[in-house]
């Protein structure tokens, strides 16, 4: 690039930096392919984590054939259900406590900032008739035509 040939070097650099439509299209398609691959990898990782968690929390169930073994299995499952319900209740209670604390802190923040700013009121031009009608309601019609109440002087 020679600056003496072109009087405006910034314009020539801007035209060189612009991408052609085909190049933009290929770049966008490459970016979409990479993003799609990342999403697939993330979904596979989530699926494996879900399977690992379920394998840990829910072991495979062997259904026995005798009545006593079934009763024991039901008791064991009932105990596990009670434990999971207690955990759920505890986490729900902790969550509610945290949400209440956040709400209280937000209220304190608003209080520390000071009073709310009053919005600026716009001036409204209103005639006296309209003002009285707004104050007294539509059933009271008062005519504020002051010129009608003046004395009329007849010229001779």
Secondary structure, 3 states (H helix, E strand, C coil): CCCCCCCCHHHHHHHHHCCCHHHHHHHHHHHHHHHHHHHHHHHHHHHHHHHHHHHHHCCCCCCCCCHHHHHHHHHHHHHHHHHHHHHHHHHHHHHHHHHHHHHHHHHHHHHHHCCCCCCCCCCCCCCHHHHHHHHHCCCCCCCCCHHHHCCCCCCC
